Amino acid sequence: MLPRVNRLNKDSEIKDLAKQGKSFFLPEFIIKYYQNKENISKFAFVVSTKVDKRAVVRNRLTRRLRETIRAFLPKISPGYSVLVIAKKQALLLDFPQIKKQMAFALSKIKIYN
């Protein structure tokens, strides 16, 4: 489970991030990010019903994304807010492929070393 201090919980923070954050696009994910004023990085995940109607499938994908980020936390630069939006093609990935795609995306936006 992703530690509580690393979660974006406030609806206003997530909406601001979605509007004002920089974007990075992959076929499976959209990643929105910006630098925050804190000394930790925070993450939020969105898997909409457009991805799949079944909550079980959406929740499984969200858990996999959270676990991926939790594993990467020691190497993630502090001071960023990140929103990961899953697309329909993310369902085709298994867990190691999700880890590989997220590592690629986070290194491209220069918050993962």
C-alpha positions in Angstrom: 0.0 0.0 0.0 1.2 3.5 -0.8 2.0 5.4 2.4 -0.6 8.0 3.4 1.9 10.9 3.1 2.5 10.0 -0.6 -1.1 10.1 -1.6 -2.9 13.1 -3.2 -6.3 13.0 -1.4 -7.8 16.5 -1.7 -10.1 16.9 -4.6 -9.0 20.5 -5.2 -5.3 19.4 -5.5 -6.2 16.7 -8.0 -8.3 19.1 -10.1 -5.6 21.8 -10.0 -3.0 19.2 -11.1 -5.3 18.0 -13.9 -5.7 21.5 -15.2 -2.3 23.1 -14.7 0.1 20.1 -14.7 2.5 19.2 -17.5 1.5 16.1 -19.4 3.3 13.0 -20.6 1.5 10.6 -22.9 1.9 6.8 -23.3 -0.5 4.5 -25.2 -1.5 3.0 -21.8 -1.3 6.1 -19.5 -1.5 9.8 -19.3 0.8 11.3 -16.6 0.2 14.8 -15.3 2.7 16.3 -13.0 4.1 19.5 -11.5 6.5 20.5 -8.8 4.9 21.1 -5.4 6.3 23.1 -2.5 6.6 20.0 -0.2 9.6 17.8 0.4 7.8 14.6 -0.6 6.2 13.4 -3.8 2.5 12.7 -3.9 0.5 10.5 -6.3 -3.1 10.0 -7.4 -4.5 7.4 -9.8 -7.6 7.5 -12.0 -9.1 4.5 -13.7 -12.5 5.5 -15.2 -15.4 3.4 -16.2 -14.4 4.1 -19.8 -11.5 1.7 -19.2 -13.8 -1.1 -18.0 -17.3 -1.1 -16.5 -16.4 -3.7 -13.9 -15.1 -2.3 -10.6 -13.1 -5.4 -9.9 -11.0 -4.8 -13.1 -10.6 -1.1 -12.4 -9.6 -1.7 -8.7 -7.0 -4.4 -9.8 -5.4 -1.9 -12.2 -5.3 0.8 -9.5 -3.7 -1.6 -7.0 -1.0 -2.5 -9.5 -0.3 1.1 -10.2 0.0 1.9 -6.5 2.3 -1.0 -5.9 4.5 0.0 -8.8 4.9 3.6 -7.4 5.4 2.2 -3.8 8.3 0.1 -5.1 9.8 3.1 -6.9 9.5 5.6 -4.0 13.1 5.4 -2.8 14.3 6.5 -6.2 11.7 9.1 -6.9 12.8 12.7 -6.5 10.9 14.6 -3.8 8.7 17.6 -4.4 6.4 16.5 -7.2 2.6 15.9 -7.5 1.8 13.2 -10.0 -1.6 12.1 -11.5 -1.6 8.8 -13.4 -4.7 8.4 -15.6 -5.1 4.9 -17.1 -6.3 4.2 -20.6 -8.1 1.2 -22.0 -4.9 -0.3 -23.3 -3.5 -0.5 -19.8 -5.7 -3.6 -19.3 -3.5 -5.5 -21.8 -0.4 -5.1 -19.6 0.6 -7.6 -17.0 2.3 -6.4 -13.8 6.0 -6.5 -15.0 5.0 -4.5 -18.1 3.2 -1.9 -16.0 6.4 -1.5 -13.9 8.5 -1.2 -17.0 6.1 1.5 -18.6 5.9 3.5 -15.4 9.7 3.4 -14.9 10.1 4.6 -18.5 7.5 7.4 -18.0 8.9 8.6 -14.7 12.4 8.6 -16.0 11.3 10.6 -19.1 9.8 13.3 -16.9 13.0 13.3 -14.9 11.6 12.4 -11.4 12.9 8.8 -11.3 16.6 8.0 -11.4 
